[in-house]
């Protein structure tokens, strides 16, 4: 069992360390510009979507942008209605990470880490920030590669094959697994990175991988709910809206998993890229489908969680 647990835990730790380095570097580069962006450019749902996409791509975390948005609503700096576009944008912005991870990571891990270390040692703030970003990507790539080492040991265990046979017949179990694992690790990027690696090594099939992707989008909503504890009604609406959007996406696309599995090989011949491209398509389509109805959706959430008059 140690040949599974140790590589997986090591790879996951390196991956999260890389994500943290990357986030710190990007935040240092952007400073207050991201916060200003969220506050100033959200007057319409379309502008909110663009703003949410850019902020999430720079923060490298949809959860971080959602938590920041909840804080703004709780402080009365923006209204709940303005956040719908931001939420739609976070779902698109998070795909930037997975598209980068779809590159041949084994070719980039060590060069990125070495380049990052050299840049960080140069006593100039701009270069050090670049070093953090490069080193972060290097650690992320290395962590992904380490997590793939458990593929062969798992394949050799009969119970794992039995579980995969059951999940292939009941893809809702894979969706549920995506929700639960993402809720535990608090990172949809990490779960999708694992999924990309497992599919690339043949540990899981494509429909199973797509089902996990659908579930991971909903699982990441737990962070928003935790952040909304103790906040006002408007802030709680942000967390609820995020959950409804992602559950709605699952209900809409779960019956189409077979079709998406057929489409994926047409998008790329590389297994990891197939998973990344499907996630991108799924999130972009879901966000653009709801964008014209953002106002009506905000009103719907308002009715579900109305303000309590004193």
C-alpha positions as CSV (number, residue, x, y, z in Angstrom):
1,X,0.0,0.0,0.0
2,X,2.9,2.3,0.6
3,X,3.8,2.3,-3.1
4,X,0.4,4.1,-3.6
5,X,0.1,6.3,-0.6
6,X,3.7,7.7,-0.5
7,X,3.9,8.8,-4.2
8,X,0.4,10.2,-4.1
9,X,0.8,12.2,-0.9
10,X,4.2,13.4,-2.1
11,X,2.9,14.4,-5.5
12,X,-0.1,16.2,-4.0
13,X,2.0,18.1,-1.5
14,X,4.4,19.2,-4.3
15,X,1.4,20.2,-6.4
16,X,-0.1,22.3,-3.7
17,X,3.2,23.9,-2.8
18,X,3.6,24.9,-6.5
19,X,0.0,26.3,-6.6
20,X,0.9,28.4,-3.5
21,X,4.1,29.7,-5.0
22,X,2.3,30.6,-8.2
23,X,-0.5,32.4,-6.4
24,X,2.0,34.4,-4.3
25,X,4.0,35.4,-7.3
26,X,0.9,36.4,-9.3
27,X,-0.6,38.3,-6.4
28,X,2.7,40.2,-5.9
29,X,2.7,41.1,-9.6
30,X,-0.9,42.3,-9.6
31,X,-1.0,43.8,-6.1
32,X,-4.3,45.7,-5.7
33,X,-5.1,45.8,-9.4
34,X,-7.2,42.6,-9.1
35,X,-9.3,43.9,-6.3
36,X,-9.8,47.2,-8.1
37,X,-10.8,45.2,-11.2
38,X,-13.5,43.3,-9.3
39,X,-14.9,46.5,-7.8
40,X,-14.9,48.7,-10.8
41,X,-15.8,46.5,-13.8
42,X,-18.9,44.6,-12.8
43,X,-21.7,46.9,-13.7
44,X,-23.1,44.5,-16.3
45,X,-23.1,40.7,-16.3
46,X,-20.9,40.6,-19.4
47,X,-18.3,42.9,-17.9
48,X,-18.5,40.8,-14.7
49,X,-17.9,37.7,-16.6
50,X,-14.7,39.1,-18.3
51,X,-13.6,40.5,-14.9
52,X,-14.1,37.2,-13.1
53,X,-12.3,35.3,-15.9
54,X,-9.2,37.6,-15.7
55,X,-9.1,37.7,-11.9
56,X,-9.4,33.9,-11.6
57,X,-6.7,33.3,-14.3
58,X,-4.4,35.6,-12.3
59,X,-5.3,34.4,-8.9
60,X,-5.1,30.8,-10.1
61,X,-8.1,30.0,-7.9
62,X,-11.8,30.3,-8.5
63,X,-12.3,29.8,-4.8
64,X,-10.1,32.7,-3.9
65,X,-12.1,35.1,-6.3
66,X,-15.4,33.8,-4.9
67,X,-14.3,34.3,-1.3
68,X,-13.1,37.8,-2.2
69,X,-16.4,38.6,-3.9
70,X,-18.3,37.3,-0.8
71,X,-16.3,39.7,1.3
72,X,-17.1,42.6,-1.0
73,X,-20.8,41.9,-0.9
74,X,-20.7,41.5,2.9
75,X,-19.0,44.9,3.2
76,X,-21.6,46.5,0.9
77,X,-19.0,47.4,-1.7
78,X,-20.9,45.7,-4.5
79,X,-24.4,44.2,-4.8
80,X,-25.3,40.6,-5.1
81,X,-26.7,41.1,-8.7
82,X,-23.2,42.3,-9.8
83,X,-21.6,39.1,-8.7
84,X,-23.5,36.7,-11.0
85,X,-21.2,37.7,-13.9
86,X,-18.1,37.3,-11.7
87,X,-19.2,33.8,-10.7
88,X,-19.7,32.9,-14.4
89,X,-16.3,34.2,-15.2
90,X,-14.6,32.3,-12.4
91,X,-15.7,29.0,-14.0
92,X,-14.0,30.1,-17.3
93,X,-10.9,31.5,-15.6
94,X,-10.2,28.3,-13.8
95,X,-9.7,26.5,-17.1
96,X,-6.5,28.5,-17.8
97,X,-4.7,26.4,-15.2
98,X,-5.8,23.0,-16.6
99,X,-5.0,24.1,-20.2
100,X,-1.4,24.9,-19.1
101,X,-1.3,21.6,-17.2
102,X,-2.2,19.8,-20.5
103,X,1.3,20.6,-21.8
104,X,3.8,17.7,-21.7
105,X,4.6,18.4,-18.0
106,X,7.5,16.0,-17.9
107,X,9.4,18.2,-20.3
108,X,8.9,21.4,-18.3
109,X,9.1,20.5,-14.5
110,X,12.9,20.7,-13.9
111,X,13.7,23.6,-16.4
112,X,10.9,25.7,-14.8
113,X,12.1,24.9,-11.3
114,X,15.7,25.7,-12.1
115,X,14.8,28.9,-14.0
116,X,12.6,30.0,-11.1
117,X,15.3,29.4,-8.5
118,X,17.8,31.4,-10.6
119,X,15.3,34.3,-11.0
120,X,14.5,34.3,-7.3
121,X,18.1,34.6,-6.3
122,X,18.5,37.8,-8.4
123,X,18.0,40.7,-5.9
124,X,15.3,42.6,-8.0
125,X,11.7,42.4,-7.1
126,X,10.3,41.9,-10.6
127,X,12.7,39.1,-11.3
128,X,12.0,37.4,-7.9
129,X,8.3,37.5,-8.7
130,X,8.9,35.9,-12.0
131,X,11.0,33.3,-10.1
132,X,8.0,32.4,-7.9
133,X,5.7,32.0,-10.9
134,X,8.2,29.8,-12.8
135,X,9.1,27.8,-9.7
136,X,5.4,27.3,-9.0
137,X,4.7,25.9,-12.4
138,X,7.7,23.6,-12.1
139,X,6.5,22.2,-8.8
140,X,2.9,21.8,-10.2
141,X,4.3,19.8,-13.2
142,X,6.5,17.7,-10.9
143,X,3.6,17.0,-8.6
144,X,1.4,15.9,-11.4
145,X,4.1,13.5,-12.6
146,X,4.6,12.1,-9.1
147,X,0.9,11.4,-8.7
148,X,0.9,9.4,-12.0
149,X,3.4,6.9,-10.4
150,X,0.5,5.2,-8.5
151,X,-1.2,4.2,-11.8
152,X,0.6,0.8,-12.2
153,X,0.3,-0.3,-8.5
154,X,-3.4,0.5,-8.6
155,X,-3.9,-1.4,-11.9
156,X,-2.5,-4.5,-10.2
157,X,-5.1,-4.5,-7.5
158,X,-8.3,-6.3,-8.2
159,X,-10.5,-4.2,-6.0
160,X,-9.6,-1.1,-8.0
161,X,-10.7,-2.8,-11.2
162,X,-13.9,-3.9,-9.6
163,X,-14.6,-0.4,-8.5
164,X,-14.0,1.0,-12.0
165,X,-16.4,-1.6,-13.5
166,X,-19.1,-0.4,-11.1
167,X,-18.4,3.2,-11.8
168,X,-18.4,2.7,-15.6
169,X,-22.0,1.5,-15.3
170,X,-23.0,4.2,-12.9
171,X,-21.2,7.4,-13.9
172,X,-23.1,9.4,-11.2
173,X,-20.8,7.7,-8.7
174,X,-17.8,9.3,-10.5
175,X,-19.6,12.6,-10.4
176,X,-20.1,12.2,-6.7
177,X,-16.5,11.2,-6.2
178,X,-15.4,14.4,-8.0
179,X,-17.6,16.4,-5.7
180,X,-16.4,14.8,-2.5
181,X,-12.7,14.7,-3.3
182,X,-12.7,18.4,-4.4
183,X,-14.6,19.4,-1.3
184,X,-11.9,17.6,0.8
185,X,-8.8,18.9,-1.0
186,X,-10.4,22.4,-1.6
187,X,-9.0,22.6,-5.1
188,X,-10.7,21.6,-8.4
189,X,-7.4,22.2,-10.2
190,X,-5.7,19.5,-8.1
191,X,-8.5,17.0,-8.7
192,X,-8.6,17.7,-12.5
193,X,-4.8,17.4,-12.6
194,X,-5.0,14.0,-10.9
195,X,-7.8,13.0,-13.4
196,X,-5.7,14.1,-16.4
197,X,-2.8,12.0,-15.1
198,X,-4.9,9.0,-14.4
199,X,-6.5,9.1,-17.8
200,X,-3.2,9.6,-19.5
201,X,-1.8,6.5,-17.9
202,X,-4.9,4.4,-18.7
203,X,-6.0,4.1,-15.1
204,X,-9.4,5.4,-15.8
205,X,-11.4,5.8,-19.0
206,X,-12.6,9.0,-20.6
207,X,-16.3,9.0,-19.5
208,X,-15.1,8.4,-15.9
209,X,-12.7,11.4,-16.3
210,X,-15.4,13.7,-17.7
211,X,-17.8,12.7,-14.8
212,X,-15.1,13.7,-12.3
213,X,-14.7,17.0,-14.1
214,X,-18.4,17.7,-13.7
215,X,-18.3,16.8,-10.0
216,X,-15.2,18.9,-9.3
217,X,-16.9,22.1,-10.3
218,X,-19.6,21.6,-7.7
219,X,-17.2,20.4,-5.1
220,X,-15.2,23.6,-5.1
221,X,-18.4,25.5,-4.0
222,X,-17.8,24.3,-0.4
223,X,-15.1,27.0,0.0
224,X,-17.7,29.7,-0.7
225,X,-20.1,28.3,1.8
226,X,-17.5,28.2,4.5
227,X,-16.5,31.8,3.7
228,X,-20.2,32.9,3.9
229,X,-20.7,31.7,7.4
230,X,-21.4,34.7,9.6
231,X,-21.9,37.0,6.7
232,X,-25.0,39.0,5.6
233,X,-27.8,37.8,3.4
234,X,-26.3,39.2,0.2
235,X,-23.0,37.4,0.8
236,X,-24.8,34.1,1.4
237,X,-26.6,34.6,-1.9
238,X,-23.2,34.6,-3.7
239,X,-22.3,31.1,-2.3
240,X,-25.8,29.8,-3.0
241,X,-25.8,31.1,-6.6
242,X,-22.4,29.5,-7.2
243,X,-23.7,26.1,-6.0
244,X,-26.9,26.3,-8.1
245,X,-25.0,27.2,-11.2
246,X,-22.6,24.3,-10.9
247,X,-25.3,21.8,-9.9
248,X,-27.4,23.0,-12.8
249,X,-24.4,22.4,-15.1
250,X,-24.1,18.8,-13.9
251,X,-27.8,18.1,-14.4
252,X,-27.6,19.6,-17.9
253,X,-24.4,17.9,-19.1
254,X,-24.4,14.5,-17.2
255,X,-26.6,12.9,-19.9
256,X,-24.2,14.1,-22.5
257,X,-21.0,12.5,-21.1
258,X,-21.0,9.8,-23.8
259,X,-21.2,12.5,-26.5
260,X,-18.4,14.5,-24.9
261,X,-16.3,11.4,-24.7
262,X,-16.8,11.0,-28.4
263,X,-15.9,14.6,-29.1
264,X,-12.7,14.7,-26.9
265,X,-10.4,12.7,-29.3
266,X,-11.4,15.1,-32.1
267,X,-10.0,18.0,-30.0
268,X,-6.6,16.5,-29.3
269,X,-4.6,13.3,-29.6
270,X,-3.0,13.8,-26.2
271,X,-5.0,12.3,-23.4
272,X,-4.4,15.0,-20.8
273,X,-5.2,17.7,-23.3
274,X,-8.5,15.9,-24.1
275,X,-9.6,16.2,-20.5
276,X,-8.5,19.8,-20.3
277,X,-10.3,20.8,-23.5
278,X,-13.5,19.1,-22.4
279,X,-13.4,21.0,-19.1
280,X,-12.8,24.3,-20.9
281,X,-15.7,23.6,-23.3
282,X,-18.0,22.6,-20.5
283,X,-17.3,25.7,-18.3
284,X,-17.4,28.1,-21.3
285,X,-20.7,26.7,-22.6
286,X,-22.3,26.7,-19.1
287,X,-21.3,30.3,-18.5
288,X,-22.3,31.7,-21.9
289,X,-25.7,29.8,-21.8
290,X,-26.6,31.6,-18.5
291,X,-25.1,35.0,-19.3
292,X,-28.2,36.4,-21.1
293,X,-30.4,35.3,-18.1
294,X,-28.1,36.7,-15.4
295,X,-30.6,39.2,-14.2
296,X,-33.4,36.7,-14.0
297,X,-31.1,34.2,-12.2
298,X,-30.2,36.9,-9.6
299,X,-33.9,37.5,-9.0
300,X,-34.5,33.8,-8.6
301,X,-31.8,33.5,-6.0
302,X,-33.2,36.6,-4.3
303,X,-36.5,34.8,-3.9
304,X,-34.8,31.7,-2.6
305,X,-33.0,33.7,0.1
306,X,-34.9,37.0,0.6
307,X,-33.7,39.7,2.9
308,X,-35.3,39.6,6.3
309,X,-36.9,42.9,7.2
310,X,-36.3,44.1,10.8
